[in-house]
Amino acid sequence: MPGDFAIWIFIFAELLVFGVAFVTYSVVRLQHLEMFNHYQLTLNRAFGAINTALLITASYFVVRAVQSIHHDRVRQCIVWLYLALGCGMGFLILKSLEFHQKFSHGIGLGSNTFYMFYLSLTFFHFMHVILGMIILLAVAIKAKQGHYSAQNPVGVETGASYWHMVDLVWIILFPLVYIIR
């Protein structure tokens, strides 16, 4: 497994938490199918699709960063990481706009069961994107300081592994909450 072993324990724990949340969402959705289908149509699918493209693109950039460090191209690694951070920032901006739209219409966790799940799941993921970006920024800074090379790529691989987990969760979350009817 690429990266530090400890990150994989953390990733599996995070995936377990998200997995339980997704199963709970699915069970409750089946119990309130009509309500969930109705309020699902109030979500901004265009923003969700763009955010999906942003996170997948960021993951591509992270893959390129790992490839670059494996070929001892530290400067290229840093550029790829900053491009991934740019995509992550785009995600955060769009998601913030989406949250603002809901909150400005008086929608909150207590509005109904659908919005409770939507806001909880997407905000929890939002916080993981922020953490992923902090990790990628720390990796970029350490790479610039000369801590990583083809002989020592573990830090870049560790950051990449976490970022890919964040991306994977969104790839499940987006269709589950925004699309599947």
N, C-alpha and C positions, 0 to 999 in steps of 0.2 A: 504494500500500500504506500502511495506517495505521501510524503510529509511525516510529521511526528506522530507516533502512535497515540499520544494523548488526545490529539485533535479528533481522532477517529472515535474514541470513547465519547467525547463531547458531541460529535456529529450524530452518532447512533442514539444518544440520549435525546438530542433535539428532534431527530426524526421520529422517535417514539412519542414524544409529546405532541408533535404535529399530527402524527398518525392517529392518536387517540382523539384529538380534536376533530379530525376529518371524519372519523367513524361516527363520533357523536353528532356532528353536523348532519351527516347522511341519515342517521336514524331519526333525528328530530325532524329533518326535512320530509321524510316519508310520512311522519305523523301529521304534518301541516303542509302538505304538498301544494294545495291551492294558494295559501298565503305566501309560501316561499316563491312559487312561480310568479305571482303577482308582483311582489316587491323586487324580485330579481330583475324585472324589466326596468326598474328605476335606476339601475347601476349604469355607469358610463362604460359600455363595452369597448368603445374606441380607445379610451384611456387605458383600459385593461389590456387590450391587444398591443398598444404601443409600449406599455410597460413590459409586456412579455418579450417583445422584440428588443427592448433596451437591455433586459437582463440576459437574454440569450447572446446578444452581441457582446455584452460585458464578459460573459463566460468565454466567448471566443477570444477576446483580448487577453484574458487571464491565461488561457491555454498557450497563446503566443508568448506571453511573458515567461511561462515555464519552459517552453521550447528555447527561448532566447537565453535564459540562464544556463540551460543544459549545453548550449553552444558557446558559453562564456561571453555572450553579448549583453553585458550588464546594462549598458545605456539603452539598448532596445527593450530590455526587460522593463526598465523603469518607464519608458514611453508607453508600452502596452498596459502597464498597471495604471498609469494616469488616464489612459483612454477608457479603461474599465471603470475607474472612479467617475469619469465624466458621465458614462451611461448610468451608473448608480445614482448620481446626482439628478439626472433627468428623471429616473424612476421616482425619487423622493419628491421632486417638484410636482410631477403629475399626480402622484398619490396624495400629496398635501392639498392640491387643488380639488381633488375628488372628495377628500374629507371635508374641506371647507364648504363645498357645495351641499353636502349632507347636513353639516352642522348649521349652516345658515338657513336651512329649511326646517330647523328645529328637530332634526333627526339625531337621536343619540342611542346609547345602549338600552335605555328603557322604552324606546319607541315600540318595538315588538321583537319577537323571537328571531326573525330573520335578520334584522338590523343588529341585534345583539351579537349574533354569530359573525355577520359580515364585518362589523367594526372590530370585534375582538380578534378574529383571525387575521384580517388584513393589517391591523395595527401591530399585532405580535410579529408578523412577517416584516413590516416596516422597520421595527426595531432591530430585527436581524439584518436587514439591509444596512442599517447604520453601523452595526457592529462589524459586518463584513467590510464595509468601506474603511472603518478605522483600522482593521487588520491589514487590508491592502495598502493603505497609506503608510502604516508602520513598516510593512515589507519594502515598499518603495524607498522610504527614508533609509532603512538599513542597507538596502542594495546600493544606494548612492554612497553610503559610508564605507562600502567595500566588504560587507559581511557575507555576501553570497557570491558564488561562482559555480562553474561546472563541477568542481570538486565538492562544493557545499551548497546544493540547491534546496536543502530541506525546508528552510524558512519560506521560500517562495512556494514550494509544493504544499506546505501546510496552509498558507493563506489561500492558495488556489482551491484546496480541498474544501475549506469552509465556504468559500464563495460559491462553489458548485452546489453545495448543500442548499444554500439560500436560493439559488436559481431553481433547483429541483423542486423545492417546496412551492415556489410560485407556479411552476409548470403544472403542478397538481391543483393548487389553490384556485388559479384563474378559471379553468373550466368547471371545477366543482361549484364555485360560488357564482360565477358570472354567466355560464353558458348552459350547463347540463340542466335539462328541464324534465 
